[in-house]
Amino acid sequence: MIVLALLEARPRHGYELARLIESQSENRVQFHVASLYPMLYRLERKRLVEGRWVEKAGERRRRFYRLTPAGRRALAAQRGAWREFVNALDALTGFSHA
């Protein structure tokens, strides 16, 4: 869900995704690029993201990933399931009222 959410706004490459995950979570969540790329490949095989190589002068080529329509639907479903899970935890623990 995290990777799909970060691709929602615009295409990104794997290293950028890893850095965003770390910075936006204040380093509480970390993804090593070595484990992130296999995840991106799986998402691509499931047609939730599409990747394309981009070459810029003076830079090495990078594979940018973007969310597909199926990926947007999957992200919406995952957000809904997560919301239900958090609401259930709150009902059980009263966490939000503490």
N, CA, C and O atoms as a GROMACS GRO file, in nm:
protein
  392
    1MET      N    1   0.083  -0.118   0.000
    1MET     CA    2   0.000   0.000   0.000
    1MET      C    3   0.088   0.126   0.000
    1MET      O    4   0.054   0.225  -0.065
    2ILE      N    5   0.197   0.122   0.071
    2ILE     CA    6   0.285   0.239   0.079
    2ILE      C    7   0.339   0.275  -0.059
    2ILE      O    8   0.336   0.391  -0.099
    3VAL      N    9   0.388   0.177  -0.129
    3VAL     CA   10   0.446   0.202  -0.262
    3VAL      C   11   0.340   0.254  -0.357
    3VAL      O   12   0.365   0.351  -0.430
    4LEU      N   13   0.224   0.193  -0.357
    4LEU     CA   14   0.116   0.239  -0.445
    4LEU      C   15   0.077   0.382  -0.411
    4LEU      O   16   0.054   0.463  -0.501
    5ALA      N   17   0.069   0.414  -0.284
    5ALA     CA   18   0.030   0.550  -0.241
    5ALA      C   19   0.132   0.653  -0.287
    5ALA      O   20   0.095   0.763  -0.327
    6LEU      N   21   0.261   0.619  -0.280
    6LEU     CA   22   0.363   0.714  -0.323
    6LEU      C   23   0.367   0.731  -0.474
    6LEU      O   24   0.414   0.834  -0.524
    7LEU      N   25   0.318   0.633  -0.547
    7LEU     CA   26   0.312   0.645  -0.693
    7LEU      C   27   0.183   0.713  -0.740
    7LEU      O   28   0.168   0.744  -0.858
    8GLU      N   29   0.092   0.737  -0.648
    8GLU     CA   30  -0.036   0.797  -0.684
    8GLU      C   31  -0.018   0.937  -0.743
    8GLU      O   32  -0.086   0.973  -0.839
    9ALA      N   33   0.073   1.015  -0.688
    9ALA     CA   34   0.090   1.153  -0.732
    9ALA      C   35   0.163   1.164  -0.866
    9ALA      O   36   0.126   1.244  -0.952
   10ARG      N   37   0.268   1.081  -0.883
   10ARG     CA   38   0.348   1.089  -1.006
   10ARG      C   39   0.442   0.970  -1.016
   10ARG      O   40   0.467   0.903  -0.916
   11PRO      N   41   0.494   0.944  -1.136
   11PRO     CA   42   0.591   0.836  -1.150
   11PRO      C   43   0.717   0.863  -1.069
   11PRO      O   44   0.760   0.977  -1.055
   12ARG      N   45   0.776   0.755  -1.017
   12ARG     CA   46   0.898   0.767  -0.938
   12ARG      C   47   0.986   0.645  -0.965
   12ARG      O   48   0.937   0.541  -1.011
   13HIS      N   49   1.115   0.659  -0.937
   13HIS     CA   50   1.205   0.544  -0.950
   13HIS      C   51   1.228   0.484  -0.811
   13HIS      O   52   1.197   0.547  -0.710
   14GLY      N   53   1.283   0.364  -0.808
   14GLY     CA   54   1.295   0.289  -0.684
   14GLY      C   55   1.372   0.360  -0.575
   14GLY      O   56   1.329   0.362  -0.460
   15TYR      N   57   1.486   0.420  -0.610
   15TYR     CA   58   1.565   0.489  -0.508
   15TYR      C   59   1.486   0.604  -0.447
   15TYR      O   60   1.490   0.626  -0.326
   16GLU      N   61   1.413   0.678  -0.532
   16GLU     CA   62   1.331   0.789  -0.482
   16GLU      C   63   1.223   0.737  -0.388
   16GLU      O   64   1.196   0.798  -0.285
   17LEU      N   65   1.161   0.625  -0.423
   17LEU     CA   66   1.059   0.566  -0.336
   17LEU      C   67   1.118   0.530  -0.199
   17LEU      O   68   1.057   0.560  -0.096
   18ALA      N   69   1.234   0.467  -0.199
   18ALA     CA   70   1.298   0.429  -0.073
   18ALA      C   71   1.327   0.552   0.013
   18ALA      O   72   1.302   0.551   0.133
   19ARG      N   73   1.378   0.657  -0.048
   19ARG     CA   74   1.409   0.781   0.026
   19ARG      C   75   1.281   0.846   0.080
   19ARG      O   76   1.279   0.894   0.193
   20LEU      N   77   1.174   0.847  -0.001
   20LEU     CA   78   1.047   0.906   0.044
   20LEU      C   79   0.989   0.829   0.162
   20LEU      O   80   0.939   0.889   0.257
   21ILE      N   81   0.996   0.698   0.155
   21ILE     CA   82   0.944   0.615   0.264
   21ILE      C   83   1.017   0.650   0.394
   21ILE      O   84   0.954   0.668   0.498
   22GLU      N   85   1.147   0.660   0.386
   22GLU     CA   86   1.225   0.693   0.505
   22GLU      C   87   1.196   0.834   0.554
   22GLU      O   88   1.171   0.855   0.673
   23SER      N   89   1.198   0.932   0.464
   23SER     CA   90   1.180   1.071   0.507
   23SER      C   91   1.039   1.099   0.556
   23SER      O   92   1.021   1.168   0.657
   24GLN      N   93   0.938   1.047   0.487
   24GLN     CA   94   0.801   1.077   0.527
   24GLN      C   95   0.759   1.001   0.652
   24GLN      O   96   0.664   1.040   0.719
   25SER      N   97   0.830   0.893   0.684
   25SER     CA   98   0.800   0.821   0.808
   25SER      C   99   0.895   0.861   0.920
   25SER      O  100   0.895   0.801   1.027
   26GLU      N  101   0.976   0.964   0.894
   26GLU     CA  102   1.076   1.009   0.990
   26GLU      C  103   1.167   0.893   1.031
   26GLU      O  104   1.199   0.876   1.149
   27ASN      N  105   1.208   0.814   0.932
   27ASN     CA  106   1.298   0.698   0.948
   27ASN      C  107   1.242   0.585   1.033
   27ASN      O  108   1.318   0.498   1.076
   28ARG      N  109   1.112   0.584   1.058
   28ARG     CA  110   1.052   0.472   1.133
   28ARG      C  111   1.026   0.353   1.042
   28ARG      O  112   1.018   0.240   1.088
   29VAL      N  113   1.012   0.379   0.912
   29VAL     CA  114   0.994   0.272   0.813
   29VAL      C  115   1.107   0.287   0.713
   29VAL      O  116   1.130   0.395   0.658
   30GLN      N  117   1.177   0.177   0.689
   30GLN     CA  118   1.287   0.182   0.593
   30GLN      C  119   1.276   0.065   0.496
   30GLN      O  120   1.247  -0.048   0.535
   31PHE      N  121   1.298   0.095   0.370
   31PHE     CA  122   1.302  -0.006   0.266
   31PHE      C  123   1.440   0.001   0.203
   31PHE      O  124   1.482   0.107   0.158
   32HIS      N  125   1.509  -0.110   0.198
   32HIS     CA  126   1.634  -0.114   0.125
   32HIS      C  127   1.598  -0.131  -0.022
   32HIS      O  128   1.509  -0.208  -0.057
   33VAL      N  129   1.668  -0.060  -0.105
   33VAL     CA  130   1.639  -0.064  -0.248
   33VAL      C  131   1.644  -0.208  -0.299
   33VAL      O  132   1.568  -0.245  -0.388
   34ALA      N  133   1.734  -0.289  -0.242
   34ALA     CA  134   1.746  -0.428  -0.286
   34ALA      C  135   1.618  -0.507  -0.264
   34ALA      O  136   1.590  -0.599  -0.340
   35SER      N  137   1.539  -0.473  -0.163
   35SER     CA  138   1.412  -0.543  -0.142
   35SER      C  139   1.296  -0.470  -0.210
   35SER      O  140   1.191  -0.530  -0.235
   36LEU      N  141   1.314  -0.343  -0.238
   36LEU     CA  142   1.207  -0.265  -0.301
   36LEU      C  143   1.188  -0.304  -0.448
   36LEU      O  144   1.074  -0.312  -0.495
   37TYR      N  145   1.296  -0.327  -0.520
   37TYR     CA  146   1.283  -0.359  -0.662
   37TYR      C  147   1.208  -0.489  -0.687
   37TYR      O  148   1.124  -0.492  -0.778
   38PRO      N  149   1.233  -0.597  -0.613
   38PRO     CA  150   1.150  -0.717  -0.634
   38PRO      C  151   1.001  -0.690  -0.611
   38PRO      O  152   0.917  -0.747  -0.680
   39MET      N  153   0.970  -0.603  -0.516
   39MET     CA  154   0.830  -0.566  -0.491
   39MET      C  155   0.774  -0.491  -0.612
   39MET      O  156   0.661  -0.518  -0.655
   40LEU      N  157   0.851  -0.398  -0.666
   40LEU     CA  158   0.806  -0.325  -0.784
   40LEU      C  159   0.786  -0.420  -0.903
   40LEU      O  160   0.691  -0.404  -0.979
   41TYR      N  161   0.875  -0.518  -0.919
   41TYR     CA  162   0.860  -0.614  -1.028
   41TYR      C  163   0.732  -0.695  -1.010
   41TYR      O  164   0.661  -0.721  -1.107
   42ARG      N  165   0.702  -0.735  -0.886
   42ARG     CA  166   0.577  -0.810  -0.861
   42ARG      C  167   0.455  -0.724  -0.892
   42ARG      O  168   0.359  -0.772  -0.953
   43LEU      N  169   0.458  -0.599  -0.849
   43LEU     CA  170   0.347  -0.508  -0.877
   43LEU      C  171   0.330  -0.489  -1.028
   43LEU      O  172   0.218  -0.477  -1.078
   44GLU      N  173   0.441  -0.486  -1.098
   44GLU     CA  174   0.435  -0.471  -1.244
   44GLU      C  175   0.376  -0.596  -1.308
   44GLU      O  176   0.295  -0.586  -1.400
   45ARG      N  177   0.415  -0.714  -1.261
   45ARG     CA  178   0.358  -0.839  -1.315
   45ARG      C  179   0.208  -0.846  -1.290
   45ARG      O  180   0.134  -0.901  -1.372
   46LYS      N  181   0.163  -0.790  -1.177
   46LYS     CA  182   0.020  -0.789  -1.145
   46LYS      C  183  -0.053  -0.674  -1.216
   46LYS      O  184  -0.174  -0.658  -1.201
   47ARG      N  185   0.022  -0.595  -1.293
   47ARG     CA  186  -0.031  -0.482  -1.370
   47ARG      C  187  -0.088  -0.371  -1.280
   47ARG      O  188  -0.179  -0.298  -1.320
   48LEU      N  189  -0.033  -0.359  -1.161
   48LEU     CA  190  -0.073  -0.250  -1.071
   48LEU      C  191   0.013  -0.126  -1.094
   48LEU      O  192  -0.028  -0.014  -1.064
   49VAL      N  193   0.133  -0.148  -1.147
   49VAL     CA  194   0.222  -0.038  -1.186
   49VAL      C  195   0.280  -0.070  -1.323
   49VAL      O  196   0.284  -0.186  -1.365
   50GLU      N  197   0.324   0.033  -1.392
   50GLU     CA  198   0.395   0.018  -1.518
   50GLU      C  199   0.530   0.086  -1.504
   50GLU      O  200   0.540   0.195  -1.447
   51GLY      N  201   0.633   0.021  -1.555
   51GLY     CA  202   0.766   0.079  -1.549
   51GLY      C  203   0.816   0.112  -1.688
   51GLY      O  204   0.783   0.044  -1.786
   52ARG      N  205   0.897   0.216  -1.695
   52ARG     CA  206   0.962   0.249  -1.822
   52ARG      C  207   1.098   0.310  -1.792
   52ARG      O  208   1.116   0.383  -1.695
   53TRP      N  209   1.192   0.278  -1.880
   53TRP     CA  210   1.328   0.327  -1.865
   53TRP      C  211   1.336   0.471  -1.915
   53TRP      O  212   1.280   0.504  -2.019
   54VAL      N  213   1.407   0.555  -1.840
   54VAL     CA  214   1.428   0.694  -1.879
   54VAL      C  215   1.578   0.721  -1.874
   54VAL      O  216   1.645   0.691  -1.775
   55GLU      N  217   1.629   0.777  -1.981
   55GLU     CA  218   1.771   0.812  -1.987
   55GLU      C  219   1.783   0.963  -1.998
   55GLU      O  220   1.715   1.026  -2.079
   56LYS      N  221   1.872   1.020  -1.916
   56LYS     CA  222   1.901   1.162  -1.922
   56LYS      C  223   2.050   1.179  -1.943
   56LYS      O  224   2.130   1.099  -1.895
   57ALA      N  225   2.086   1.282  -2.016
   57ALA     CA  226   2.227   1.307  -2.044
   57ALA      C  227   2.306   1.322  -1.915
   57ALA      O  228   2.265   1.395  -1.824
   58GLY      N  229   2.417   1.254  -1.906
   58GLY     CA  230   2.503   1.264  -1.790
   58GLY      C  231   2.457   1.185  -1.669
   58GLY      O  232   2.522   1.191  -1.564
   59GLU      N  233   2.348   1.112  -1.680
   59GLU     CA  234   2.296   1.032  -1.570
   59GLU      C  235   2.276   0.890  -1.617
   59GLU      O  236   2.258   0.864  -1.736
   60ARG      N  237   2.279   0.797  -1.522
   60ARG     CA  238   2.250   0.660  -1.562
   60ARG      C  239   2.099   0.646  -1.582
   60ARG      O  240   2.021   0.722  -1.526
   61ARG      N  241   2.060   0.550  -1.660
   61ARG     CA  242   1.917   0.534  -1.687
   61ARG      C  243   1.848   0.480  -1.561
   61ARG      O  244   1.907   0.407  -1.482
   62ARG      N  245   1.724   0.520  -1.547
   62ARG     CA  246   1.643   0.479  -1.432
   62ARG      C  247   1.509   0.428  -1.480
   62ARG      O  248   1.457   0.471  -1.583
   63ARG      N  249   1.455   0.334  -1.405
   63ARG     CA  250   1.323   0.282  -1.437
   63ARG      C  251   1.222   0.354  -1.350
   63ARG      O  252   1.224   0.341  -1.227
   64PHE      N  253   1.133   0.428  -1.412
   64PHE     CA  254   1.028   0.501  -1.343
   64PHE      C  255   0.900   0.418  -1.346
   64PHE      O  256   0.866   0.358  -1.447
   65TYR      N  257   0.832   0.415  -1.233
   65TYR     CA  258   0.709   0.339  -1.220
   65TYR      C  259   0.593   0.435  -1.200
   65TYR      O  260   0.604   0.536  -1.132
   66ARG      N  261   0.481   0.399  -1.262
   66ARG     CA  262   0.359   0.478  -1.244
   66ARG      C  263   0.245   0.384  -1.211
   66ARG      O  264   0.247   0.266  -1.247
   67LEU      N  265   0.147   0.437  -1.143
   67LEU     CA  266   0.029   0.361  -1.104
   67LEU      C  267  -0.062   0.341  -1.225
   67LEU      O  268  -0.082   0.434  -1.303
   68THR      N  269  -0.115   0.223  -1.241
   68THR     CA  270  -0.210   0.194  -1.350
   68THR      C  271  -0.352   0.213  -1.294
   68THR      O  272  -0.368   0.228  -1.173
   69PRO      N  273  -0.453   0.213  -1.380
   69PRO     CA  274  -0.591   0.218  -1.328
   69PRO      C  275  -0.620   0.103  -1.232
   69PRO      O  276  -0.688   0.122  -1.131
   70ALA      N  277  -0.570  -0.017  -1.262
   70ALA     CA  278  -0.589  -0.130  -1.170
   70ALA      C  279  -0.517  -0.104  -1.038
   70ALA      O  280  -0.566  -0.142  -0.931
   71GLY      N  281  -0.402  -0.038  -1.044
   71GLY     CA  282  -0.329  -0.003  -0.922
   71GLY      C  283  -0.406   0.097  -0.838
   71GLY      O  284  -0.404   0.089  -0.715
   72ARG      N  285  -0.472   0.192  -0.903
   72ARG     CA  286  -0.554   0.290  -0.829
   72ARG      C  287  -0.670   0.220  -0.758
   72ARG      O  288  -0.703   0.253  -0.644
   73ARG      N  289  -0.732   0.125  -0.826
   73ARG     CA  290  -0.842   0.050  -0.764
   73ARG      C  291  -0.790  -0.034  -0.647
   73ARG      O  292  -0.855  -0.042  -0.542
   74ALA      N  293  -0.675  -0.097  -0.665
   74ALA     CA  294  -0.616  -0.178  -0.558
   74ALA      C  295  -0.580  -0.089  -0.439
   74ALA      O  296  -0.603  -0.129  -0.324
   75LEU      N  297  -0.526   0.028  -0.464
   75LEU     CA  298  -0.492   0.121  -0.356
   75LEU      C  299  -0.617   0.164  -0.280
   75LEU      O  300  -0.616   0.168  -0.157
   76ALA      N  301  -0.724   0.195  -0.351
   76ALA     CA  302  -0.849   0.234  -0.286
   76ALA      C  303  -0.902   0.121  -0.198
   76ALA      O  304  -0.948   0.145  -0.086
   77ALA      N  305  -0.896  -0.002  -0.249
   77ALA     CA  306  -0.942  -0.118  -0.170
   77ALA      C  307  -0.855  -0.139  -0.048
   77ALA      O  308  -0.906  -0.167   0.060
   78GLN      N  309  -0.724  -0.125  -0.063
   78GLN     CA  310  -0.633  -0.142   0.051
   78GLN      C  311  -0.655  -0.034   0.155
   78GLN      O  312  -0.650  -0.062   0.275
   79ARG      N  313  -0.678   0.088   0.111
   79ARG     CA  314  -0.705   0.196   0.207
   79ARG      C  315  -0.833   0.167   0.285
   79ARG      O  316  -0.839   0.188   0.406
   80GLY      N  317  -0.935   0.118   0.214
   80GLY     CA  318  -1.061   0.086   0.281
   80GLY      C  319  -1.043  -0.025   0.384
   80GLY      O  320  -1.095  -0.016   0.495
   81ALA      N  321  -0.969  -0.129   0.346
   81ALA     CA  322  -0.944  -0.240   0.439
   81ALA      C  323  -0.863  -0.192   0.559
   81ALA      O  324  -0.891  -0.231   0.673
   82TRP      N  325  -0.764  -0.108   0.535
   82TRP     CA  326  -0.682  -0.055   0.645
   82TRP      C  327  -0.767   0.030   0.739
   82TRP      O  328  -0.754   0.022   0.861
   83ARG      N  329  -0.854   0.113   0.680
   83ARG     CA  330  -0.942   0.199   0.761
   83ARG      C  331  -1.031   0.113   0.851
   83ARG      O  332  -1.049   0.143   0.969
   84GLU      N  333  -1.087   0.006   0.795
   84GLU     CA  334  -1.171  -0.085   0.875
   84GLU      C  335  -1.090  -0.150   0.987
   84GLU      O  336  -1.140  -0.164   1.099
   85PHE      N  337  -0.968  -0.191   0.957
   85PHE     CA  338  -0.882  -0.254   1.057
   85PHE      C  339  -0.852  -0.156   1.171
   85PHE      O  340  -0.860  -0.193   1.288
   86VAL      N  341  -0.816  -0.034   1.137
   86VAL     CA  342  -0.785   0.067   1.239
   86VAL      C  343  -0.909   0.097   1.322
   86VAL      O  344  -0.899   0.112   1.444
   87ASN      N  345  -1.024   0.105   1.260
   87ASN     CA  346  -1.149   0.130   1.334
   87ASN      C  347  -1.179   0.014   1.428
   87ASN      O  348  -1.224   0.037   1.541
   88ALA      N  349  -1.156  -0.109   1.384
   88ALA     CA  350  -1.177  -0.225   1.469
   88ALA      C  351  -1.081  -0.223   1.588
   88ALA      O  352  -1.121  -0.254   1.701
   89LEU      N  353  -0.955  -0.189   1.565
   89LEU     CA  354  -0.859  -0.179   1.676
   89LEU      C  355  -0.901  -0.071   1.774
   89LEU      O  356  -0.891  -0.089   1.895
   90ASP      N  357  -0.948   0.041   1.722
   90ASP     CA  358  -0.993   0.149   1.808
   90ASP      C  359  -1.112   0.104   1.894
   90ASP      O  360  -1.119   0.134   2.013
   91ALA      N  361  -1.205   0.031   1.832
   91ALA     CA  362  -1.323  -0.016   1.906
   91ALA      C  363  -1.281  -0.113   2.016
   91ALA      O  364  -1.340  -0.115   2.124
   92LEU      N  365  -1.179  -0.194   1.989
   92LEU     CA  366  -1.133  -0.291   2.087
   92LEU      C  367  -1.048  -0.231   2.197
   92LEU      O  368  -1.052  -0.276   2.312
   93THR      N  369  -0.971  -0.131   2.164
   93THR     CA  370  -0.874  -0.077   2.260
   93THR      C  371  -0.908   0.060   2.315
   93THR      O  372  -0.858   0.099   2.420
   94GLY      N  373  -0.992   0.134   2.245
   94GLY     CA  374  -1.022   0.271   2.285
   94GLY      C  375  -0.902   0.362   2.268
   94GLY      O  376  -0.891   0.464   2.335
   95PHE      N  377  -0.812   0.323   2.179
   95PHE     CA  378  -0.686   0.395   2.160
   95PHE      C  379  -0.708   0.542   2.128
   95PHE      O  380  -0.639   0.627   2.184
   96SER      N  381  -0.800   0.574   2.039
   96SER     CA  382  -0.816   0.716   1.999
   96SER      C  383  -0.877   0.800   2.111
   96SER      O  384  -0.874   0.923   2.104
   97HIS      N  385  -0.930   0.736   2.214
   97HIS     CA  386  -0.989   0.811   2.325
   97HIS      C  387  -0.893   0.827   2.441
   97HIS      O  388  -0.926   0.890   2.542
   98ALA      N  389  -0.774   0.770   2.427
   98ALA     CA  390  -0.677   0.775   2.537
   98ALA      C  391  -0.609   0.909   2.545
   98ALA      O  392  -0.525   0.930   2.632
   0.00000   0.00000   0.00000
